[in-house]
Amino acid sequence: MYLYGGKNFERHNLVSIYYNGKWQRYQPKPGELNQGPKSPGRVSHASVGWGKYMIIFGGEEEYKIKDNKRSCLNDIWFFDVTKMIWMDKTCGYRPSCRRNHKAVVVDKQMIVFGGISTYGVYLKDMWSYNL
């Protein structure tokens, strides 16, 4: 089981891994931070497991007090659990920014449904991403 994101006082991008009956925390070592992209921290995103990947889509960035809004994301990231690296798979045409949505993998499709927009609008659309 892999968990990613959430809120804490340090605002880190952490992946927690439950493997072989125990929890392990993955955090990039200082030299690893510049060796490729990493997913921006987020909450209220959807994540699914597919093969050797944990895939995350969308979610909410840190609340911006000066803008008084909860900015949402619409990017997609793959975390390779064997190499412990992130890959940005964001493409051109995609769902609108959202948080609190759901996702599931069916065959070779990640299906994303609903959520809430940056402006608080409840979404009822469904999208699929070819894996």
Secondary structure by P-SEA (a helix, b strand, c coil): ccccccccccccbbbbbbcccbbbbbbbcccccccbbbbcccccbbbbbccccccccbbbcccccccccbbbbbbbbbbcccccbbbbccccccccccccbbbbbccccccccbbbccccccccbbbbbcc
